[in-house]
């Protein structure tokens, strides 16, 4: 679970920003929104972020995704033009760190880097009040290489001291993360970090279609029933779902509008543990490789009209229905797995009433995962759904065009306050300033005169 994400000099975030899911001590509402970490720390089960267009909400999600990419690739970026804040000095480092829990342990992991050079990297076990160092890495400008230090248990072994020297002088490159060499170092804490970023942290952007909607979970009758119940409950017109898994030749027989060369090109980038998305004007499917054989997987939806059953490709469904299909695996995982989902523009293409119902159920349910999302849907600004420390605002400062973030709980609003009304009136900031639109003379003859 996520406790805190701290970042600086990333995209529109110029100064250090602390986004956290730690509950405000003074709040007593929605105690069922608290998840307990190792019997010592409580964290919130979610958060929703609001802000004007261009305020920088999506940039936080991009920052999380970029951090995850660094960890999984084991390298820091060679170019920072599209990562760092443009209003700062080019030499200023990008800094990112995260506090999270996995397997009952709580860790603090972070890094600081410039173009192609990791300046700092660290990992601490903060499960107890007395933190335990796993490792620290600092770049020495005098030695032109990283200097490493580990915890006492690791340093006391002679063979480990030799390994540290080899890492410093021969193995660890300036643009590499130490975590990339976890198989050499053999510290379980390094595996915990990698596994959390790989398996427990998921970032979903509005334009991304997740291949998870086409994986074999839909061949499981219990999950299929779960998905069908959600779609029926949300009244999108889908009565049932059929999962199809076919060889390429079988698929092309049913889908002649798909060119075989598209699939042949996709095969070059598919391995045993990854799937590729085939998205055309008529079909949305995934291509996966199992035991050396390629399979096309897709979802067929069933509709009932006048007592008759009709089938449709997923691509033929509305954008909102397709978006909801993307969310169904997430909804299931939130109930059953210790995962943290970041979903940008969660309300994209979804009706406000549907969104209200879905978020109410997610936040009031007995989930063990976390959901962090952004939205412009003001109807969700309700203390019936969220605690005030779960509602965040992103605002762009006009003087330096940087983004700042803050929770609603900072304002200490009354329990009976209409949060939605207060937000739209500008009481909490993070709204667009529209006074200049009066000068545009929309809808008047002056607007079209030469």
C-alpha positions as CSV (number, residue, x, y, z in Angstrom):
1,X,0.0,0.0,0.0
2,X,1.1,3.6,-0.7
3,X,1.8,5.9,2.2
4,X,3.5,8.8,0.6
5,X,4.8,9.9,-2.8
6,X,7.3,12.9,-2.7
7,X,8.6,14.5,-5.8
8,X,10.4,17.7,-7.0
9,X,11.3,19.2,-10.3
10,X,9.0,16.9,-12.2
11,X,7.0,18.4,-15.1
12,X,4.9,21.3,-13.7
13,X,5.9,20.4,-10.1
14,X,8.7,22.8,-9.3
15,X,8.9,22.6,-5.6
16,X,8.8,19.5,-3.4
17,X,5.3,18.0,-3.3
18,X,4.2,15.6,-0.7
19,X,1.1,13.6,-1.9
20,X,0.2,11.1,0.9
21,X,-2.6,8.8,1.9
22,X,-2.0,9.2,5.7
23,X,-5.2,10.1,7.5
24,X,-5.6,13.4,9.3
25,X,-5.6,12.8,13.0
26,X,-8.5,15.1,13.7
27,X,-10.9,13.3,11.4
28,X,-13.3,10.7,12.7
29,X,-15.6,10.2,9.7
30,X,-15.6,7.1,7.4
31,X,-13.3,5.1,9.7
32,X,-14.0,2.2,7.3
33,X,-11.8,4.0,4.8
34,X,-8.7,3.2,7.0
35,X,-6.5,0.3,6.1
36,X,-4.0,-0.8,8.8
37,X,-0.4,-1.5,7.9
38,X,1.6,-3.9,10.2
39,X,-0.7,-3.0,13.2
40,X,1.1,0.4,13.6
41,X,0.1,2.7,10.7
42,X,-3.2,3.5,9.2
43,X,-3.5,4.6,5.5
44,X,-6.5,5.8,3.5
45,X,-8.0,3.5,0.9
46,X,-8.1,6.2,-1.8
47,X,-8.1,9.8,-2.9
48,X,-9.6,11.9,-5.7
49,X,-7.9,15.0,-7.2
50,X,-9.5,18.0,-8.7
51,X,-8.2,21.0,-10.5
52,X,-8.6,23.3,-13.6
53,X,-7.6,22.2,-17.0
54,X,-3.8,22.7,-17.3
55,X,-3.4,22.8,-13.5
56,X,-1.1,19.7,-13.5
57,X,-3.3,16.9,-12.2
58,X,-2.3,14.5,-14.9
59,X,1.4,15.4,-14.3
60,X,1.3,13.7,-10.9
61,X,0.1,10.5,-12.6
62,X,2.8,10.9,-15.2
63,X,5.4,11.4,-12.4
64,X,4.3,8.1,-10.8
65,X,4.4,6.3,-14.1
66,X,7.9,7.7,-14.9
67,X,9.1,6.6,-11.5
68,X,7.8,3.1,-12.0
69,X,9.4,3.0,-15.5
70,X,12.8,3.9,-13.9
71,X,12.6,1.1,-11.4
72,X,11.5,-1.6,-13.8
73,X,14.0,-0.6,-16.4
74,X,16.8,-0.2,-13.8
75,X,18.0,3.0,-15.4
76,X,17.4,6.8,-15.0
77,X,16.6,8.8,-18.2
78,X,19.3,10.0,-20.5
79,X,17.4,13.1,-21.3
80,X,15.2,15.2,-19.0
81,X,13.7,17.8,-21.3
82,X,10.3,16.2,-21.1
83,X,10.6,15.1,-17.5
84,X,12.0,18.0,-15.4
85,X,10.3,21.3,-14.7
86,X,11.2,23.7,-17.6
87,X,11.2,26.8,-15.3
88,X,14.2,25.5,-13.2
89,X,17.9,25.3,-13.9
90,X,18.8,22.5,-16.2
91,X,21.3,21.2,-13.7
92,X,18.8,20.9,-10.9
93,X,18.2,17.2,-10.1
94,X,14.8,15.4,-10.4
95,X,13.9,13.9,-7.0
96,X,11.4,11.1,-6.4
97,X,10.7,9.0,-3.4
98,X,8.0,6.7,-2.1
99,X,6.9,5.2,1.2
100,X,4.9,2.0,0.8
101,X,4.2,-1.3,2.5
102,X,4.5,-4.9,1.1
103,X,4.4,-8.2,3.0
104,X,4.0,-6.5,6.3
105,X,7.1,-4.3,5.9
106,X,7.2,-0.6,5.3
107,X,9.9,0.9,3.1
108,X,11.2,4.3,2.0
109,X,12.8,4.2,-1.5
110,X,13.9,7.1,-3.6
111,X,16.4,8.6,-6.0
112,X,17.8,11.9,-7.3
113,X,19.2,12.2,-10.8
114,X,20.2,14.5,-13.6
115,X,20.6,13.5,-17.3
116,X,22.2,10.1,-17.4
117,X,23.6,10.4,-13.8
118,X,22.1,8.9,-10.6
119,X,23.2,11.2,-7.8
120,X,21.5,9.5,-5.0
121,X,19.5,6.3,-4.4
122,X,18.4,5.0,-1.0
123,X,16.3,2.3,0.7
124,X,15.3,2.2,4.3
125,X,13.1,-0.2,6.3
126,X,10.7,2.1,8.3
127,X,8.5,-0.7,9.7
128,X,9.3,0.4,13.2
129,X,9.9,3.8,14.8
130,X,13.7,3.2,14.4
131,X,14.4,3.1,10.7
132,X,16.9,0.5,9.4
133,X,19.2,1.3,6.5
134,X,19.2,-1.2,3.6
135,X,21.5,0.8,1.4
136,X,22.5,4.4,0.4
137,X,24.2,5.3,-2.8
138,X,25.8,8.8,-3.4
139,X,27.7,9.9,-6.4
140,X,31.3,11.1,-5.6
141,X,32.4,13.9,-8.0
142,X,36.0,13.4,-6.8
143,X,36.0,9.6,-7.6
144,X,33.6,10.0,-10.6
145,X,31.6,7.0,-9.4
146,X,29.0,6.0,-6.9
147,X,29.9,5.3,-3.2
148,X,27.7,2.6,-1.6
149,X,26.9,1.9,2.0
150,X,24.7,-0.9,3.4
151,X,23.1,-1.8,6.7
152,X,25.2,-3.4,9.5
153,X,24.1,-7.0,8.8
154,X,25.2,-6.8,5.2
155,X,28.5,-4.9,5.9
156,X,29.7,-7.4,8.5
157,X,30.3,-10.1,6.0
158,X,33.7,-10.1,4.2
159,X,32.3,-11.4,0.9
160,X,29.8,-8.5,0.9
161,X,32.6,-5.9,1.3
162,X,34.2,-7.3,-1.8
163,X,30.9,-7.2,-3.7
164,X,30.4,-3.6,-2.7
165,X,33.9,-2.7,-4.1
166,X,33.1,-4.5,-7.3
167,X,29.8,-2.7,-7.7
168,X,31.4,0.7,-7.1
169,X,34.4,0.2,-9.4
170,X,33.3,-2.2,-12.1
171,X,29.6,-3.1,-12.2
172,X,27.4,-0.2,-11.4
173,X,27.1,2.4,-14.2
174,X,26.2,6.1,-13.6
175,X,22.8,5.7,-15.3
176,X,21.9,2.5,-13.5
177,X,19.9,2.0,-10.4
178,X,21.4,-0.3,-7.7
179,X,18.1,-2.1,-7.6
180,X,18.8,-3.3,-11.2
181,X,21.6,-5.5,-9.6
182,X,19.3,-7.1,-7.0
183,X,20.1,-10.6,-8.2
184,X,23.8,-10.0,-7.5
185,X,23.2,-8.4,-4.1
186,X,20.6,-10.9,-3.0
187,X,18.8,-8.7,-0.5
188,X,15.1,-9.6,-0.1
189,X,14.3,-6.0,0.5
190,X,15.4,-5.1,-3.0
191,X,13.1,-7.7,-4.4
192,X,10.3,-6.2,-2.3
193,X,10.8,-2.8,-3.9
194,X,10.9,-4.2,-7.4
195,X,7.8,-6.4,-6.8
196,X,5.8,-3.5,-5.4
197,X,6.5,-1.3,-8.4
198,X,5.9,-4.3,-10.8
199,X,2.9,-6.0,-9.3
200,X,1.3,-3.7,-6.8
201,X,1.4,-0.3,-8.5
202,X,-0.8,0.3,-11.6
203,X,-1.1,3.5,-13.5
204,X,-4.1,3.9,-15.9
205,X,-4.3,6.8,-18.3
206,X,-7.6,7.6,-20.2
207,X,-6.2,6.8,-23.6
208,X,-4.6,3.4,-22.6
209,X,-6.5,0.2,-23.2
210,X,-5.4,-2.5,-20.8
211,X,-4.7,-5.9,-22.1
212,X,-6.0,-7.3,-18.8
213,X,-9.5,-7.1,-20.3
214,X,-8.5,-9.8,-22.7
215,X,-6.6,-12.2,-20.5
216,X,-7.6,-15.6,-19.3
217,X,-9.4,-14.3,-16.2
218,X,-12.6,-14.0,-18.4
219,X,-12.3,-17.8,-19.0
220,X,-12.9,-18.2,-15.2
221,X,-16.6,-18.6,-14.7
222,X,-16.6,-16.8,-11.4
223,X,-14.8,-13.8,-12.7
224,X,-17.0,-13.7,-15.8
225,X,-20.1,-13.7,-13.6
226,X,-18.6,-11.0,-11.5
227,X,-18.0,-8.8,-14.6
228,X,-21.5,-9.5,-16.0
229,X,-23.1,-8.6,-12.7
230,X,-21.2,-5.2,-12.7
231,X,-22.3,-4.4,-16.2
232,X,-25.9,-5.3,-15.6
233,X,-25.9,-3.3,-12.4
234,X,-24.5,-0.3,-14.2
235,X,-27.3,-0.6,-16.8
236,X,-25.1,-0.3,-19.9
237,X,-27.2,-2.7,-21.9
238,X,-24.8,-5.7,-21.8
239,X,-26.5,-8.9,-20.7
240,X,-23.5,-11.2,-21.0
241,X,-19.9,-11.6,-21.9
242,X,-18.1,-14.2,-24.0
243,X,-14.3,-14.7,-24.0
244,X,-12.8,-15.9,-27.2
245,X,-9.3,-17.3,-27.6
246,X,-8.3,-18.2,-31.1
247,X,-5.2,-18.9,-33.2
248,X,-4.3,-16.2,-35.7
249,X,-5.8,-18.2,-38.6
250,X,-9.0,-18.8,-36.7
251,X,-9.3,-15.1,-35.9
252,X,-8.6,-14.0,-39.4
253,X,-11.4,-16.3,-40.7
254,X,-13.9,-14.4,-38.4
255,X,-12.3,-11.0,-38.8
256,X,-11.4,-10.6,-42.5
257,X,-11.1,-6.8,-42.1
258,X,-7.9,-7.3,-40.1
259,X,-4.8,-7.6,-42.2
260,X,-2.6,-10.5,-41.4
261,X,0.5,-8.3,-41.7
262,X,-0.6,-6.3,-38.7
263,X,-0.5,-9.4,-36.6
264,X,2.8,-10.5,-38.1
265,X,4.3,-7.1,-37.2
266,X,2.9,-7.4,-33.6
267,X,4.5,-10.8,-33.1
268,X,7.9,-9.3,-33.2
269,X,7.3,-7.5,-29.9
270,X,5.4,-10.3,-28.0
271,X,7.0,-12.6,-25.6
272,X,5.6,-15.2,-23.1
273,X,4.6,-12.8,-20.4
274,X,3.4,-9.8,-22.4
275,X,0.4,-9.1,-24.6
276,X,0.0,-6.6,-27.4
277,X,-3.2,-4.6,-28.2
278,X,-4.7,-4.9,-31.7
279,X,-6.9,-1.8,-32.0
280,X,-8.6,-1.2,-35.4
281,X,-11.7,0.6,-36.5
282,X,-13.7,-2.7,-36.1
283,X,-11.9,-4.8,-33.5
284,X,-10.2,-4.5,-30.2
285,X,-8.3,-7.6,-29.2
286,X,-5.0,-8.7,-27.7
287,X,-2.2,-10.9,-29.1
288,X,-0.4,-13.2,-26.7
289,X,2.1,-16.0,-26.8
290,X,1.7,-19.2,-24.9
291,X,4.0,-22.2,-25.2
292,X,5.3,-20.9,-28.5
293,X,1.8,-20.5,-30.0
294,X,0.2,-17.1,-30.7
295,X,-3.4,-16.5,-29.7
296,X,-5.8,-13.7,-30.3
297,X,-8.0,-12.9,-27.3
298,X,-11.1,-10.8,-27.4
299,X,-14.4,-10.1,-25.6
300,X,-17.8,-10.5,-27.3
301,X,-20.7,-8.8,-25.6
302,X,-24.3,-10.1,-25.7
303,X,-27.4,-8.0,-25.9
304,X,-31.0,-9.1,-25.6
305,X,-33.6,-7.3,-27.7
306,X,-37.2,-8.5,-28.3
307,X,-36.4,-11.8,-26.7
308,X,-33.5,-12.5,-29.1
309,X,-29.8,-12.6,-28.4
310,X,-27.3,-10.5,-30.4
311,X,-23.5,-10.4,-30.2
312,X,-21.2,-7.4,-30.7
313,X,-17.5,-6.8,-30.7
314,X,-16.2,-4.9,-27.8
315,X,-15.2,-2.1,-30.2
316,X,-18.9,-1.7,-31.1
317,X,-19.8,-0.8,-27.5
318,X,-19.9,2.8,-26.4
319,X,-16.7,4.5,-25.2
320,X,-18.2,4.5,-21.7
321,X,-18.8,0.8,-21.7
322,X,-15.3,0.1,-23.0
323,X,-13.9,2.3,-20.2
324,X,-15.9,0.4,-17.6
325,X,-14.6,-2.9,-19.0
326,X,-11.1,-1.5,-18.4
327,X,-12.0,-1.0,-14.8
328,X,-13.6,-4.4,-14.0
329,X,-10.2,-6.2,-13.4
330,X,-9.2,-3.2,-11.2
331,X,-12.4,-3.4,-9.2
332,X,-11.8,-7.1,-8.6
333,X,-8.2,-6.5,-7.6
334,X,-9.1,-3.7,-5.2
335,X,-11.3,-6.3,-3.4
336,X,-8.8,-9.1,-3.3
337,X,-5.2,-7.7,-3.6
338,X,-3.0,-5.2,-1.9
339,X,-2.5,-3.0,-4.9
340,X,-2.5,0.8,-5.5
341,X,-4.2,2.0,-8.7
342,X,-3.6,5.5,-10.1
343,X,-6.4,6.3,-12.6
344,X,-6.2,9.6,-14.5
345,X,-9.6,11.1,-15.5
346,X,-11.6,8.2,-14.1
347,X,-14.9,9.8,-15.2
348,X,-13.9,10.0,-18.9
349,X,-16.9,8.9,-21.0
350,X,-18.8,7.7,-18.0
351,X,-22.2,9.1,-17.0
352,X,-22.2,11.1,-13.7
353,X,-24.8,8.8,-12.1
354,X,-22.8,5.7,-13.1
355,X,-19.7,7.3,-11.7
356,X,-21.4,8.2,-8.4
357,X,-22.6,4.7,-8.0
358,X,-19.3,3.1,-8.8
359,X,-17.2,5.3,-6.6
360,X,-19.7,5.0,-3.7
361,X,-19.4,1.2,-3.8
362,X,-15.6,1.3,-4.2
363,X,-15.1,3.6,-1.2
364,X,-17.6,2.0,1.1
365,X,-16.8,-1.6,0.3
366,X,-14.4,-3.9,2.1
367,X,-11.5,-3.4,-0.3
368,X,-7.9,-4.1,0.7
369,X,-6.4,-2.1,-2.2
370,X,-6.2,1.7,-2.9
371,X,-7.5,3.9,-5.6
372,X,-6.1,7.3,-6.5
373,X,-7.9,9.1,-9.3
374,X,-8.4,12.5,-10.9
375,X,-11.7,13.9,-12.1
376,X,-13.7,16.9,-13.2
377,X,-17.0,15.3,-12.1
378,X,-18.0,17.7,-9.3
379,X,-20.9,15.5,-8.2
380,X,-18.3,13.2,-6.6
381,X,-17.2,16.1,-4.3
382,X,-19.2,14.8,-1.4
383,X,-18.4,13.8,2.1
384,X,-20.9,11.0,1.7
385,X,-18.3,9.3,-0.5
386,X,-14.9,10.7,0.6
387,X,-13.3,12.0,3.8
388,X,-11.9,15.5,3.5
389,X,-8.4,14.2,3.6
390,X,-9.2,12.0,0.6
391,X,-10.1,15.0,-1.6
392,X,-7.1,16.8,-3.1
393,X,-6.7,19.9,-5.2
394,X,-4.1,20.8,-7.8
395,X,-3.6,24.5,-8.6
396,X,-1.2,26.2,-10.9
397,X,0.5,29.3,-9.5
398,X,0.3,32.1,-12.0
399,X,3.6,33.7,-11.0
400,X,5.8,30.7,-12.0
401,X,3.3,28.3,-13.7
402,X,4.1,25.6,-11.2
403,X,1.6,23.2,-9.6
404,X,0.9,22.9,-5.9
405,X,-1.3,20.3,-4.3
406,X,-3.2,20.3,-1.0
407,X,-6.0,18.3,0.6
408,X,-9.4,19.6,1.5
409,X,-8.8,18.8,5.1
410,X,-6.3,21.7,5.3
411,X,-9.4,24.0,5.2
412,X,-11.1,22.2,8.1
413,X,-14.6,22.5,6.5
414,X,-17.7,22.0,8.6
415,X,-19.3,18.6,8.4
416,X,-22.5,20.1,6.9
417,X,-20.8,22.2,4.2
418,X,-21.8,21.6,0.6
419,X,-18.3,20.7,-0.7
420,X,-19.3,20.7,-4.3
421,X,-20.9,24.2,-4.1
422,X,-18.0,25.6,-2.2
423,X,-15.5,24.2,-4.7
424,X,-17.4,25.6,-7.8
425,X,-17.5,29.0,-6.1
426,X,-13.8,29.0,-5.7
427,X,-13.7,28.6,-1.9
428,X,-10.9,26.0,-2.2
429,X,-9.1,27.3,-5.3
430,X,-8.1,24.9,-8.1
431,X,-10.7,26.2,-10.5
432,X,-10.2,28.1,-13.8
433,X,-10.4,31.9,-13.8
434,X,-12.9,32.6,-16.6
435,X,-13.2,36.4,-16.5
436,X,-11.2,36.9,-19.7
437,X,-13.8,34.9,-21.8
438,X,-16.1,37.9,-21.6
439,X,-13.7,39.7,-24.0
440,X,-14.2,36.9,-26.6
441,X,-17.8,38.0,-27.3
442,X,-19.0,34.5,-27.9
443,X,-22.4,34.4,-29.5
444,X,-22.4,38.0,-30.6
445,X,-22.2,39.6,-34.1
446,X,-18.9,41.2,-33.1
447,X,-17.4,37.7,-32.8
448,X,-17.8,37.0,-36.5
449,X,-17.2,40.5,-38.0
450,X,-14.1,41.0,-40.0
